Amino acid sequence: MKKILVILSVILLFVFSCSKTDNNEESSISINLGPEPKTIDPTLNSLNMASCYIHHAFEGLTKIDSNNNVKPGMAESWNISDDGLTYTFNIRRNAKWSDGKPVTAKDFEYSWKRAVDPNTAAEYSYMMEVVKNAKEINSGTMDYNNLAVKAVNDYTFQVELANPAAYFLEFIASTGVFFPVRKDIVEKYGDEWTLKPETYIGNGSYKMKERVPDEKIVFEINTNYYDKKEQTSKEINFVLMSDPNTAIAGIRGGTIDFSALEPPSAEIETLKNDGYIVGNNAIGTYYIELNITNKAFEDKRVRQALSLAIDRNYIVSNVTKGGQVPAGAFVPTEVRGLETTFRKENKEYIDVNNYEANVQKAKALMAEAGYPDGQNYPVIELKVSPGIYVLVGEAIQQMWKENLNVNVSLVQEEFPITLQSLLEKDYQMARMGWTGDYNDPMTMLDVMLSYSGVNHTGFNNENYDSLILTAKESADNTVRMKSMAEAENILMEEMPIIPLYYRADSFIKNPKLKGVVLNPLGRHKFNYAYIEE
């Protein structure tokens, strides 16, 4: 009898192992991250969700593992000088591009210099300022070839930092602007190189198999990837759509497995009860971006009044309903500070729990600015994306009308369209969100530098820039945190942006989908995901 039981156990174990392996080998999942991305060029992208595509197709010197820790990527090891300024990365010898060519240190040198080349016009070029000479290059006083990076040889890449940065290894793992791209491909195909499987050559765990504009982007395992055996999902079908209701129907019907679209607030409870909602704490803030070069917003008292007249508790409790926290500042609650978190160590600038007093102050500020009870104040336009943002916009529209007698026209459009308006400063107000690239207050605050490619407000404050520079240059964390706190104080006083709530994500997921790696920085990974039968 014991022999029979042992034999049966061995048989069952063998069958289970084979079926799990077969399931993983055959696994194909369908993921919805939103509509057609503006770009999936690692150097040019500045949108959070588009980063998810890029993180599957490309890999930096370091990478983030399934536990959201930093580990070796294209570099199998590195050395850091005693002063914390010089990093020497040893590129792994088995690193290859998806077409089989070796990844070399020269690929990284080309890509990092491409990011600060003025002709590239990368919105994230300012993030390179952690590297020596990048700030001078971005200001136009130095040639981009002087960026302090070099390929010592094919497998040794050396980087000299402007100042010590404790977050550097995490930064280059999370931010696509630090990923390599192929010079021969980019120069041959120009802006078109990301649009076809034949030319979208990456060095990550997946490669593009098919792309149909506004319909889908399909990835399959990159067989030239050094760690290909660790990838579970054989194929990832990224379905392009912007309507959360369509996504919900797809998940309930089994044609979609995961959607990053904000579910309609009216559906959240039902979806939770049915097991379709998964939450994730995030490092990010949603806000309204104001074009302060527009006459309607030239007076900071008006900007402050508009901010104070928003009931953030009502929005998170009755509109978004996804566990978001009302934002009384810009840096979110999850960001590290000196000893605890930056938010705990610094005040909230808007008392979100004293709304009646806020409204009275808002009315007084509008009167001081020459618009008592909204008299003579123009109708203002707020751009919002489809879905939950429309409902948030409608709530704000009503609050401003009731409290300040300010009339708002809502314009609903896809965010890539809005983004183009922001870049051209052809807008008045727009909903915006920023998710950090690493866990440090700087990941939020340097967004609002006067020369930042993602500051679309026209905000240009010398003291703010100086404080951020002090924080970047100091190796003393106490000095850094103090400077960043003072900078945030200026930002909240000038109010070129109106914080609404700190980010907390609610995703719609097939309960049978397992192995999704959610990341607080929004770089979600699906390479370990599979459908449990």
C-alpha positions as CSV (number, residue, x, y, z in Angstrom):
1,M,0.0,0.0,0.0
2,K,2.9,2.4,0.9
3,K,4.5,1.7,-2.5
4,I,1.2,2.4,-4.3
5,L,0.7,5.7,-2.4
6,V,4.3,6.8,-3.2
7,I,3.8,5.9,-6.9
8,L,0.5,7.8,-7.0
9,S,2.1,10.8,-5.4
10,V,5.0,10.8,-7.9
11,I,2.5,10.5,-10.8
12,L,0.3,13.4,-9.4
13,L,3.4,15.6,-8.8
14,F,4.6,14.8,-12.4
15,V,1.2,15.6,-13.9
16,F,0.8,18.8,-11.9
17,S,4.4,20.0,-12.8
18,C,3.8,19.2,-16.5
19,S,0.4,20.9,-16.6
20,K,1.8,24.1,-14.9
21,T,4.8,24.1,-17.2
22,D,2.5,23.6,-20.2
23,N,0.2,26.4,-18.9
24,N,3.1,28.8,-18.5
25,E,4.5,27.9,-21.9
26,E,1.2,28.5,-23.6
27,S,0.2,31.5,-21.5
28,S,-1.1,34.5,-23.4
29,I,-2.7,37.4,-21.6
30,S,-4.6,40.5,-22.7
31,I,-3.7,43.8,-21.0
32,N,-5.3,47.2,-21.4
33,L,-3.2,50.2,-20.3
34,G,-5.2,52.9,-22.2
35,P,-5.4,54.3,-25.7
36,E,-2.7,54.5,-28.3
37,P,0.4,55.8,-26.6
38,K,2.0,59.0,-27.9
39,T,5.4,57.3,-28.2
40,I,7.1,54.1,-26.9
41,D,10.6,55.5,-27.6
42,P,12.3,55.2,-24.2
43,T,14.1,58.5,-24.7
44,L,11.0,60.5,-25.7
45,N,8.3,59.0,-23.5
46,S,7.1,61.0,-20.5
47,L,3.8,59.2,-19.8
48,N,3.5,56.8,-17.0
49,M,1.5,54.0,-18.6
50,A,3.6,54.1,-21.8
51,S,6.5,53.2,-19.5
52,C,4.9,49.8,-19.0
53,Y,5.4,48.9,-22.7
54,I,8.9,50.2,-22.6
55,H,9.9,48.2,-19.5
56,H,8.9,45.0,-21.2
57,A,10.9,45.7,-24.3
58,F,13.9,47.5,-22.8
59,E,16.2,47.2,-19.8
60,G,18.6,49.5,-18.2
61,L,21.9,48.9,-16.4
62,T,19.8,48.0,-13.3
63,K,16.3,46.7,-13.1
64,I,13.4,46.3,-10.6
65,D,12.6,42.7,-9.6
66,S,9.3,41.2,-8.7
67,N,9.6,42.4,-5.1
68,N,10.3,46.0,-6.4
69,N,14.0,45.8,-5.3
70,V,16.9,47.0,-7.5
71,K,19.0,44.2,-9.0
72,P,21.5,43.9,-11.8
73,G,20.1,44.4,-15.3
74,M,22.3,44.9,-18.4
75,A,25.1,45.5,-15.9
76,E,26.0,42.3,-14.0
77,S,28.0,44.3,-11.5
78,W,29.3,47.9,-10.7
79,N,31.8,49.8,-8.6
80,I,31.1,53.1,-6.9
81,S,34.0,55.5,-6.1
82,D,34.5,56.5,-2.4
83,D,33.2,60.0,-3.1
84,G,30.0,58.5,-4.6
85,L,30.5,60.4,-7.9
86,T,31.8,57.8,-10.3
87,Y,29.9,54.6,-11.2
88,T,31.6,51.9,-13.3
89,F,29.2,49.4,-14.8
90,N,30.3,46.0,-16.1
91,I,28.0,45.0,-19.0
92,R,27.1,41.3,-19.0
93,R,28.7,39.5,-21.9
94,N,25.5,37.6,-22.8
95,A,23.4,40.8,-23.1
96,K,21.8,41.0,-26.6
97,W,19.4,43.0,-28.6
98,S,16.2,41.3,-29.8
99,D,17.8,40.8,-33.2
100,G,20.8,39.0,-31.7
101,K,23.4,41.7,-31.8
102,P,25.3,42.3,-28.5
103,V,24.4,45.1,-26.2
104,T,27.5,47.2,-25.5
105,A,28.6,50.2,-23.4
106,K,28.6,52.2,-26.6
107,D,24.8,51.7,-26.8
108,F,24.4,53.3,-23.4
109,E,26.8,56.2,-24.3
110,Y,24.9,57.0,-27.4
111,S,21.5,56.8,-25.8
112,W,22.3,58.9,-22.8
113,K,23.9,61.6,-25.0
114,R,20.9,61.4,-27.3
115,A,18.6,62.2,-24.3
116,V,20.4,65.5,-23.8
117,D,20.9,66.4,-27.5
118,P,18.8,69.5,-28.1
119,N,17.8,68.1,-31.5
120,T,16.1,65.2,-29.7
121,A,13.9,67.5,-27.6
122,A,13.3,64.8,-24.9
123,E,10.9,66.0,-22.3
124,Y,12.8,64.0,-19.7
125,S,16.2,65.5,-20.6
126,Y,16.2,67.4,-17.3
127,M,16.3,64.0,-15.5
128,M,19.8,63.5,-16.9
129,E,21.0,66.4,-14.7
130,V,22.0,63.8,-12.1
131,V,24.9,63.3,-14.5
132,K,27.8,65.8,-14.6
133,N,27.5,68.5,-17.3
134,A,23.8,67.7,-18.1
135,K,22.6,70.9,-16.6
136,E,24.9,73.0,-18.6
137,I,24.0,71.0,-21.8
138,N,20.3,71.6,-21.1
139,S,20.8,75.3,-20.5
140,G,22.6,75.5,-23.9
141,T,26.0,76.4,-22.6
142,M,27.8,73.1,-23.4
143,D,27.7,70.6,-26.2
144,Y,25.8,67.4,-25.5
145,N,28.8,65.3,-26.3
146,N,30.4,66.6,-23.1
147,L,27.9,64.6,-21.0
148,A,30.1,62.8,-18.4
149,V,29.5,59.2,-19.6
150,K,31.8,57.0,-21.7
151,A,32.2,53.6,-23.0
152,V,35.7,52.6,-21.6
153,N,35.4,49.5,-23.8
154,D,32.6,47.4,-25.2
155,Y,31.7,46.0,-21.7
156,T,32.6,48.9,-19.4
157,F,30.4,52.0,-19.0
158,Q,31.5,54.8,-16.7
159,V,29.2,57.6,-15.4
160,E,30.3,60.6,-13.4
161,L,27.6,62.2,-11.4
162,A,27.2,65.9,-10.8
163,N,26.6,65.2,-7.1
164,P,26.2,62.0,-5.0
165,A,22.7,60.6,-5.4
166,A,21.6,57.8,-3.1
167,Y,18.7,57.0,-5.4
168,F,20.8,56.7,-8.6
169,L,20.6,52.9,-9.0
170,E,16.8,52.9,-8.6
171,F,16.5,55.9,-10.8
172,I,18.2,54.3,-13.8
173,A,16.2,51.2,-13.3
174,S,12.9,52.9,-13.4
175,T,13.3,55.7,-15.9
176,G,13.3,55.0,-19.6
177,V,15.5,57.9,-20.6
178,F,18.4,55.9,-19.1
179,F,17.6,52.8,-21.3
180,P,19.7,52.0,-24.4
181,V,18.4,52.4,-27.9
182,R,20.2,51.3,-31.1
183,K,21.9,54.1,-33.0
184,D,21.8,52.3,-36.3
185,I,18.0,51.7,-36.0
186,V,17.1,55.3,-34.8
187,E,19.3,57.0,-37.4
188,K,17.9,54.8,-40.3
189,Y,14.2,54.9,-39.4
190,G,13.9,58.2,-37.5
191,D,10.6,58.8,-35.7
192,E,9.1,55.7,-37.4
193,W,11.4,53.2,-35.7
194,T,9.0,52.4,-32.9
195,L,6.0,51.6,-35.1
196,K,6.9,48.2,-36.6
197,P,8.1,44.8,-35.1
198,E,10.9,44.8,-37.7
199,T,12.4,48.1,-36.4
200,Y,11.3,48.1,-32.7
201,I,14.5,46.5,-31.6
202,G,14.9,46.3,-27.8
203,N,17.1,44.6,-25.2
204,G,14.4,43.6,-22.7
205,S,12.6,40.4,-21.9
206,Y,10.0,40.9,-24.7
207,K,9.9,42.0,-28.3
208,M,7.2,43.4,-30.4
209,K,5.4,40.8,-32.5
210,E,2.6,42.9,-34.0
211,R,1.3,46.4,-33.9
212,V,-2.0,47.7,-35.2
213,P,-2.5,51.4,-34.5
214,D,-5.4,52.2,-32.1
215,E,-6.1,48.5,-31.7
216,K,-3.2,46.5,-30.2
217,I,0.5,46.1,-29.5
218,V,1.5,42.5,-29.1
219,F,4.7,41.4,-27.4
220,E,6.3,37.9,-27.2
221,I,9.3,36.6,-25.3
222,N,12.6,37.9,-26.6
223,T,14.5,34.6,-27.2
224,N,17.8,36.5,-27.1
225,Y,17.2,37.8,-23.6
226,Y,19.7,36.5,-21.1
227,D,17.0,35.6,-18.6
228,K,14.3,34.3,-21.1
229,K,13.5,31.2,-19.1
230,E,12.3,33.2,-16.2
231,Q,9.5,34.8,-18.3
232,T,6.1,33.2,-17.7
233,S,3.8,35.0,-20.2
234,K,4.5,33.7,-23.6
235,E,2.6,36.5,-25.2
236,I,1.3,39.9,-24.0
237,N,-1.5,41.4,-26.0
238,F,-1.8,45.1,-25.1
239,V,-5.3,46.1,-26.1
240,L,-5.6,49.8,-26.9
241,M,-8.8,51.5,-25.6
242,S,-9.8,54.3,-23.4
243,D,-13.3,53.4,-22.3
244,P,-13.4,51.8,-18.9
245,N,-16.9,50.4,-19.4
246,T,-15.7,48.5,-22.5
247,A,-12.7,47.3,-20.5
248,I,-15.0,46.0,-17.7
249,A,-17.2,44.2,-20.3
250,G,-14.1,42.7,-21.8
251,I,-12.9,41.4,-18.4
252,R,-16.3,40.0,-17.4
253,G,-16.5,38.4,-20.9
254,G,-13.0,37.0,-20.7
255,T,-11.4,38.9,-23.6
256,I,-9.3,41.1,-21.4
257,D,-7.4,40.1,-18.3
258,F,-6.3,43.4,-16.8
259,S,-7.2,47.1,-17.3
260,A,-5.3,50.1,-15.8
261,L,-8.2,52.4,-16.7
262,E,-9.9,54.1,-13.7
263,P,-13.2,52.2,-13.2
264,P,-16.3,54.4,-13.0
265,S,-17.0,55.2,-9.4
266,A,-20.5,53.8,-9.6
267,E,-19.1,50.4,-10.6
268,I,-16.4,50.1,-7.9
269,E,-18.4,48.5,-5.1
270,T,-19.9,45.9,-7.5
271,L,-16.6,45.2,-9.0
272,K,-15.0,44.8,-5.6
273,N,-17.8,42.4,-4.5
274,D,-17.3,40.3,-7.6
275,G,-13.5,40.1,-7.0
276,Y,-12.5,42.3,-10.1
277,I,-10.7,45.1,-8.3
278,V,-7.1,45.1,-7.1
279,G,-5.6,48.1,-5.4
280,N,-2.0,49.5,-5.2
281,N,-0.4,52.3,-3.3
282,A,1.4,54.7,-5.6
283,I,3.9,57.5,-5.4
284,G,2.0,60.2,-7.3
285,T,-0.4,63.1,-7.2
286,Y,-3.3,64.2,-9.4
287,Y,-3.6,67.9,-9.9
288,I,-4.9,70.6,-12.2
289,E,-2.2,72.3,-14.3
290,L,-2.8,76.0,-14.9
291,N,-1.3,78.1,-17.7
292,I,-0.3,81.0,-15.6
293,T,0.7,83.0,-18.7
294,N,-3.0,83.1,-19.5
295,K,-4.7,86.4,-18.4
296,A,-7.3,84.5,-16.3
297,F,-4.6,83.0,-14.0
298,E,-1.9,85.8,-13.9
299,D,-2.9,86.7,-10.3
300,K,-1.8,84.1,-7.8
301,R,-4.7,85.1,-5.5
302,V,-7.1,83.8,-8.2
303,R,-5.1,80.6,-8.4
304,Q,-5.2,80.2,-4.6
305,A,-8.9,80.9,-4.5
306,L,-9.6,78.2,-7.1
307,S,-7.6,75.8,-5.1
308,L,-9.3,76.6,-1.8
309,A,-12.8,76.3,-3.3
310,I,-12.4,72.6,-4.0
311,D,-13.8,70.1,-1.6
312,R,-11.2,67.3,-1.9
313,N,-12.8,65.1,0.7
314,Y,-16.0,65.1,-1.3
315,I,-14.1,64.2,-4.5
316,V,-12.3,61.1,-3.0
317,S,-15.4,60.0,-1.0
318,N,-18.1,60.5,-3.6
319,V,-16.5,60.7,-7.0
320,T,-13.2,58.7,-7.3
321,K,-14.0,56.2,-4.4
322,G,-10.7,54.4,-5.0
323,G,-8.9,54.9,-1.7
324,Q,-7.3,58.2,-2.8
325,V,-6.1,60.6,-0.1
326,P,-7.0,64.4,-0.4
327,A,-3.9,66.3,-1.3
328,G,-3.0,69.4,0.7
329,A,0.5,69.6,-0.9
330,F,2.3,68.2,-4.0
331,V,4.7,65.6,-2.6
332,P,2.6,62.4,-1.8
333,T,2.4,60.5,1.4
334,E,4.5,57.5,0.4
335,V,7.7,59.5,-0.3
336,R,10.6,59.0,2.1
337,G,11.7,61.9,4.2
338,L,14.6,62.4,6.6
339,E,13.5,59.9,9.2
340,T,9.9,59.0,8.4
341,T,8.1,60.4,5.3
342,F,8.5,63.9,3.7
343,R,4.7,64.5,4.2
344,K,4.7,63.8,7.9
345,E,7.8,65.9,8.4
346,N,6.3,68.9,6.5
347,K,2.9,70.5,6.7
348,E,-0.1,70.2,4.4
349,Y,-0.5,73.6,2.8
350,I,-4.3,73.2,2.3
351,D,-6.4,72.3,5.3
352,V,-8.6,69.8,3.5
353,N,-10.7,69.2,6.6
354,N,-11.8,72.9,7.0
355,Y,-13.7,73.4,3.8
356,E,-16.1,76.1,5.0
357,A,-13.2,78.3,6.1
358,N,-11.3,77.6,2.9
359,V,-14.3,78.8,0.9
360,Q,-14.6,82.0,2.8
361,K,-10.9,82.7,2.3
362,A,-11.3,81.9,-1.4
363,K,-14.1,84.4,-1.8
364,A,-12.0,87.1,-0.1
365,L,-9.0,86.4,-2.4
366,M,-11.2,86.7,-5.5
367,A,-12.5,90.0,-4.2
368,E,-9.0,91.2,-3.5
369,A,-8.0,90.2,-7.1
370,G,-10.9,92.4,-8.4
371,Y,-13.5,89.7,-9.0
372,P,-16.0,89.9,-6.1
373,D,-18.6,87.2,-6.4
374,G,-17.0,86.3,-9.7
375,Q,-17.9,89.6,-11.3
376,N,-16.0,90.3,-14.6
377,Y,-14.1,87.0,-14.3
378,P,-14.1,85.2,-17.7
379,V,-15.4,81.7,-18.4
380,I,-12.5,79.3,-18.0
381,E,-11.8,76.0,-19.8
382,L,-10.7,72.8,-18.1
383,K,-9.5,69.9,-20.2
384,V,-10.3,66.4,-18.8
385,S,-9.7,62.9,-20.1
386,P,-12.6,60.4,-20.5
387,G,-13.9,58.3,-17.6
388,I,-13.5,59.3,-14.0
389,Y,-11.8,62.6,-14.8
390,V,-15.0,63.9,-16.4
391,L,-16.8,63.3,-13.1
392,V,-14.0,65.0,-11.1
393,G,-14.2,67.9,-13.5
394,E,-17.9,68.2,-13.2
395,A,-17.7,68.2,-9.4
396,I,-15.0,71.0,-9.5
397,Q,-17.1,72.9,-12.1
398,Q,-20.1,72.9,-9.7
399,M,-17.9,73.9,-6.6
400,W,-16.4,76.9,-8.4
401,K,-19.8,78.0,-9.7
402,E,-21.5,77.7,-6.3
403,N,-18.7,79.1,-4.2
404,L,-17.1,81.7,-6.4
405,N,-19.6,82.2,-9.2
406,V,-16.9,81.2,-11.7
407,N,-18.1,79.5,-14.8
408,V,-16.2,76.6,-16.2
409,S,-16.4,74.9,-19.7
410,L,-15.3,71.3,-19.6
411,V,-13.5,69.9,-22.7
412,Q,-13.3,66.1,-22.8
413,E,-10.5,64.7,-24.9
414,E,-7.9,61.9,-24.9
415,F,-4.9,62.7,-22.9
416,P,-2.3,62.5,-25.8
417,I,-4.3,65.3,-27.4
418,T,-4.3,67.3,-24.2
419,L,-0.6,66.7,-23.8
420,Q,0.1,68.3,-27.2
421,S,-1.9,71.4,-26.1
422,L,0.2,71.5,-22.9
423,L,3.4,71.4,-24.8
424,E,2.3,74.3,-27.0
425,K,0.8,76.1,-24.0
426,D,-2.4,76.3,-26.0
427,Y,-4.7,75.7,-23.0
428,Q,-6.0,77.3,-19.8
429,M,-6.4,74.4,-17.4
430,A,-5.9,70.6,-17.7
431,R,-6.2,67.6,-15.4
432,M,-2.7,66.2,-14.9
433,G,-1.0,63.5,-12.8
434,W,2.6,62.8,-11.9
435,T,3.9,59.5,-10.7
436,G,7.4,59.4,-9.4
437,D,10.4,57.7,-11.0
438,Y,12.1,56.9,-7.6
439,N,11.3,57.3,-3.9
440,D,12.6,60.7,-3.0
441,P,10.8,64.2,-2.9
442,M,13.0,65.3,-5.8
443,T,11.0,62.9,-8.1
444,M,8.1,65.3,-7.7
445,L,9.6,68.7,-7.1
446,D,12.0,68.8,-10.0
447,V,9.0,68.5,-12.3
448,M,8.3,72.2,-11.6
449,L,11.7,73.5,-12.4
450,S,11.5,76.4,-14.8
451,Y,13.3,74.5,-17.6
452,S,11.6,71.1,-16.9
453,G,10.1,69.6,-20.1
454,V,7.0,68.5,-18.1
455,N,6.3,71.9,-16.5
456,H,3.7,73.3,-18.9
457,T,2.5,76.1,-16.5
458,G,4.9,78.9,-17.3
459,F,5.9,78.8,-13.6
460,N,9.4,80.3,-13.5
461,N,10.8,81.1,-10.0
462,E,14.5,81.7,-9.4
463,N,14.3,80.9,-5.7
464,Y,12.5,77.6,-6.4
465,D,15.1,76.6,-9.0
466,S,17.9,77.6,-6.6
467,L,16.5,75.5,-3.7
468,I,16.1,72.5,-6.0
469,L,19.7,72.9,-7.2
470,T,20.9,73.1,-3.6
471,A,19.1,69.9,-2.8
472,K,20.6,68.2,-5.9
473,E,24.1,69.3,-5.1
474,S,24.2,68.5,-1.4
475,A,25.4,65.2,0.0
476,D,23.8,66.1,3.3
477,N,20.3,64.7,3.5
478,T,19.3,67.2,6.2
479,V,20.2,70.0,3.9
480,R,18.5,68.3,1.0
481,M,15.2,67.8,2.8
482,K,15.2,71.3,4.2
483,S,15.7,72.8,0.7
484,M,13.0,70.7,-0.8
485,A,10.5,71.6,1.9
486,E,11.2,75.3,1.3
487,A,10.8,74.8,-2.5
488,E,7.4,73.1,-2.0
489,N,6.4,76.0,0.2
490,I,7.1,78.4,-2.7
491,L,5.2,76.1,-5.1
492,M,2.1,76.0,-2.9
493,E,2.2,79.8,-2.4
494,E,2.5,80.5,-6.1
495,M,0.0,77.7,-7.0
496,P,0.7,77.1,-10.7
497,I,-0.8,73.7,-10.0
498,I,-3.8,72.7,-7.9
499,P,-3.2,69.4,-6.0
500,L,-6.4,67.3,-5.8
501,Y,-5.5,63.9,-4.3
502,Y,-2.6,61.6,-3.8
503,R,-2.6,58.6,-6.1
504,A,-4.0,55.3,-5.1
505,D,-4.7,52.9,-8.0
506,S,-7.7,50.7,-8.5
507,F,-7.2,48.2,-11.4
508,I,-9.8,45.9,-13.0
509,K,-8.5,42.4,-13.1
510,N,-9.6,38.9,-14.0
511,P,-9.5,37.0,-10.7
512,K,-7.8,34.1,-12.5
513,L,-4.9,36.4,-13.6
514,K,-2.0,35.7,-11.3
515,G,1.6,36.9,-11.0
516,V,1.1,40.6,-12.0
517,V,3.8,42.8,-10.4
518,L,2.3,46.1,-9.4
519,N,4.8,48.9,-8.9
520,P,4.3,52.1,-6.8
521,L,6.0,54.0,-9.5
522,G,3.6,52.7,-12.1
523,R,6.0,50.5,-14.0
524,H,3.8,47.4,-13.8
525,K,5.2,44.1,-15.1
526,F,3.2,41.3,-16.7
527,N,6.1,39.0,-17.6
528,Y,5.4,36.7,-14.6
529,A,1.6,36.7,-15.2
530,Y,-0.5,33.7,-16.2
531,I,-4.1,32.6,-16.1
532,E,-4.9,30.1,-13.4
533,E,-7.3,27.4,-14.7
